[in-house]
Amino acid sequence: MAGAIITLSDSTFDEELGSASTPVLVDFWAEWCGPCKMIAPILEEIADENGESITIAKLNVDEASDIARRFEVMSIPTMILFKDGEEAKRIIGAKPKQALLDDLADYL
């Protein structure tokens, strides 16, 4: 479904990444995180505009702490781009839309 942000959990994380036909940008976030809330609409815009070439997913670190630990996410927001199920790029902290697009340019 192009343009939709998917929500991941402990139980769906590996399956979603393993079956993805495009690179997946996973936003590790939490409800209480101010910068996470600032970046959410930017990620929605990127998903709407680039949904055919990249999948945007969100993983709440409070609900999926095992996954966050597995990928050594120490601060949020952290966005990890997975390509073919492997980590290809890590972006830490909230950024303006153009800076994010620049970081993701090789995958869009």
N, C-alpha and C positions, 0 to 999 in steps of 0.2 A: 504494500500500500504506500505509494509514493507520497512523501510529505508528512507522514504521520510519525510522531515520536513514540517509540515503543518503551514500555516499562519492563525492566528486568527484575528478577528476584533470584534468590539462591537456587531455586528449583528450575528456572528457565535460562539462566545465564549461559551455561555451556552449550545447551541445545541451540539457542538463538545464534550464538557466535559461530557454532560449527556448521549451521545450515545457511548462513548468510551468503548471498551471491554478490554483495557489494561490501566495501569496507564499512565497518561499524564504529561510530564514535560513541563511546560510552561516557556519559556524564555522571561521575560519582558525586552525589550531592546529599544534603539533608534539609529537612524542613526549617530548621533553626538558622540556617546559613544565609546571611544577607547577600554576599556576592553570588551565591547559587541562584537566588531569586532574581538578581540583576541579569544574569546570563541566560536564564530560561527563555525569555522572549526572543533573544538573539538566536538561540538554537532552534526555536520553532521556525524562524524566518529561513535559516539555512536549510532545515528539513523541507520546507515548502518549496524553496527555490532549487534545491539540488537533490531531491528525493530519489531520482533515478540513479545517481552515481554514488550516493552515500546514505547509510542508515544512521539515524540518530536514536540513541537509546539512553534511558535514565536508570540509575541504580541508586536507591536510597541506602546510604552506608549504615544508617541506624537499623534498618531492616535486614541488611545483607552484610553484616560485619565480617563474615568469613571470606566473602569474595574481596572485600576491601583489603583485608589483611593479606590475602593471597597475592594481590597485586601491589602490596606495600603502599597503599594510598595513605599518606600521612597528613595531608591537608586537603581541604575542599574549597572551591570546586577543583577537581582534577578530572581532565578528560583524556581518555586513552583511546587511540585509534587502533582498531584491530583489523588486520588484513589477513585473510586466510586463517583466521583463528589465532593469529600471533600478534603480540603488541608491536606496532610499527611506529607509533609516535605518542608522546605524552605531553600534554599541555596543562600547566598548573596555574590556577588563578583565573579570575574573570578578566576578559579582554573585550575591547570593542569589536564589532562585527567584522570590520575589514582586517583587523589583526588576526582574528580566527580564520577568516577565509584565506589569508596569506599562509598561515600555518598549515592549512588543509589543501592548499592548491595542488599538490602532487597527487591528491586522491580524488579530486572533484572532476 
